[in-house]
Amino acid sequence: MHQLPLREVAELSTQTIGTSGEHYVISDLLRQGIECYRPCSDEVNTDLVCFINGSFRRIQIKTVGVYKTRTSVEVRMRDNKINNHIDYVAVYLFHEGIIAYYPYNGEKSITLALRRAKNNQHERTWFYEFEEIA
């Protein structure tokens, strides 16, 4: 996977990085043979509607371009949006080009571990557990 140098990534707008993530997730799902549909509006916080295993699922896409720690990523769900319509949050790591399809349960924030922390925490939710959409 080609990675942009950090200098070049810093020159991209937040909107451009987010749009890149949306297209990357759509491409990944299409490669898996999953039908994807884009909503006409974003009033219920849904970026994609996909036909998965015989039923429609709503997906919110979060693109992470800046990591707060070296061992995990955190995405926050917006309070001003209706989040109870979401079935999955697709967390796209812009620098690595990888996606986690996290089954959403109403959390205000989602933290996914990437590497073992120095304090050797055992009860962590690993990013890599969700690379396939169920």
C-alpha positions as CSV (number, residue, x, y, z in Angstrom):
1,M,0.0,0.0,0.0
2,H,1.4,3.4,-1.0
3,Q,1.6,5.8,2.0
4,L,1.9,9.5,1.7
5,P,4.7,11.2,3.6
6,L,3.3,13.1,6.6
7,R,4.3,16.4,5.0
8,E,1.9,15.7,2.1
9,V,-0.9,14.5,4.3
10,A,-0.8,17.7,6.4
11,E,-1.5,19.6,3.2
12,L,-4.8,17.7,2.7
13,S,-8.0,19.2,4.2
14,T,-10.0,17.2,6.7
15,Q,-12.9,17.0,4.2
16,T,-10.5,15.5,1.6
17,I,-9.2,12.9,4.0
18,G,-12.8,12.0,5.0
19,T,-13.9,11.7,1.4
20,S,-10.9,9.5,0.7
21,G,-12.0,7.2,3.6
22,E,-15.5,7.0,2.3
23,H,-14.3,5.9,-1.2
24,Y,-11.8,3.5,0.3
25,V,-14.5,1.8,2.4
26,I,-16.9,1.6,-0.6
27,S,-14.2,0.0,-2.7
28,D,-13.4,-2.5,0.0
29,L,-17.0,-3.6,0.4
30,L,-17.5,-3.8,-3.4
31,R,-14.5,-6.1,-3.6
32,Q,-16.2,-8.3,-1.0
33,G,-19.2,-8.6,-3.2
34,I,-21.4,-6.4,-1.0
35,E,-23.9,-4.0,-2.6
36,C,-23.5,-0.4,-1.4
37,Y,-25.9,2.6,-1.7
38,R,-25.2,6.2,-0.7
39,P,-28.0,8.1,1.0
40,C,-29.2,11.4,-0.5
41,S,-29.0,13.1,2.9
42,D,-27.0,12.6,6.1
43,E,-29.7,13.4,8.7
44,V,-29.6,10.0,10.4
45,N,-25.7,9.9,10.4
46,T,-25.5,7.2,7.7
47,D,-22.8,7.3,5.1
48,L,-23.7,4.0,3.4
49,V,-26.4,1.5,3.3
50,C,-25.2,-2.0,2.4
51,F,-26.9,-5.3,1.6
52,I,-25.1,-7.8,3.8
53,N,-26.1,-11.4,4.3
54,G,-29.6,-10.9,3.2
55,S,-30.4,-7.6,5.0
56,F,-29.7,-3.9,4.8
57,R,-27.1,-2.4,7.2
58,R,-26.4,1.2,7.9
59,I,-22.7,2.3,8.1
60,Q,-21.1,5.4,9.5
61,I,-17.6,5.9,8.2
62,K,-14.9,7.5,10.4
63,T,-11.5,8.3,8.8
64,V,-8.6,8.6,11.3
65,G,-5.7,10.7,10.0
66,V,-4.2,11.7,13.3
67,Y,-3.4,9.2,16.1
68,K,-3.6,10.3,19.7
69,T,-1.5,7.4,20.9
70,R,0.8,4.8,19.3
71,T,-1.2,1.9,20.6
72,S,-4.8,2.7,19.9
73,V,-7.2,4.8,17.9
74,E,-10.4,6.5,19.2
75,V,-13.3,7.8,17.2
76,R,-16.0,9.9,18.8
77,M,-19.6,9.8,17.7
78,R,-21.2,13.2,17.3
79,D,-23.8,14.1,19.9
80,N,-25.7,16.3,17.5
81,K,-26.4,13.4,15.1
82,I,-28.9,10.6,15.4
83,N,-26.6,7.6,16.1
84,N,-29.2,5.0,16.9
85,H,-29.7,4.3,13.2
86,I,-26.1,3.0,12.8
87,D,-25.4,-0.7,12.5
88,Y,-21.6,-0.5,11.9
89,V,-18.9,2.1,12.2
90,A,-16.2,1.6,9.6
91,V,-13.0,3.0,11.1
92,Y,-10.5,3.7,8.2
93,L,-6.9,4.3,9.2
94,F,-5.7,6.7,6.5
95,H,-2.0,6.1,6.9
96,E,-2.2,2.3,6.9
97,G,-5.0,1.8,4.5
98,I,-6.9,-0.6,6.7
99,I,-10.5,-0.7,7.9
100,A,-12.3,-2.1,11.0
101,Y,-16.0,-2.7,10.7
102,Y,-17.1,-2.2,14.3
103,P,-20.7,-3.4,15.2
104,Y,-22.1,-0.2,16.8
105,N,-24.0,-0.4,20.1
106,G,-24.6,3.3,20.9
107,E,-21.2,4.1,22.4
108,K,-20.2,7.8,22.5
109,S,-16.6,6.8,21.6
110,I,-14.9,3.7,20.3
111,T,-11.4,2.8,21.2
112,L,-9.6,0.1,19.2
113,A,-6.2,-1.2,20.1
114,L,-3.5,-1.4,17.4
115,R,-0.5,-2.6,19.5
116,R,0.1,-3.9,23.0
117,A,0.5,-1.0,25.4
118,K,3.4,-0.6,27.8
119,N,1.2,-1.3,30.8
120,N,0.3,-4.6,29.1
121,Q,-3.5,-4.2,29.3
122,H,-5.3,-7.5,28.6
123,E,-8.9,-6.3,28.3
124,R,-8.7,-4.4,25.0
125,T,-10.8,-4.3,21.9
126,W,-8.5,-5.0,19.0
127,F,-8.8,-3.2,15.7
128,Y,-7.9,-6.4,13.8
129,E,-10.8,-8.3,15.2
130,F,-13.1,-6.3,12.9
131,E,-11.4,-6.4,9.5
132,E,-14.2,-8.4,8.0
133,I,-17.8,-7.2,8.1
134,A,-20.2,-9.8,9.6
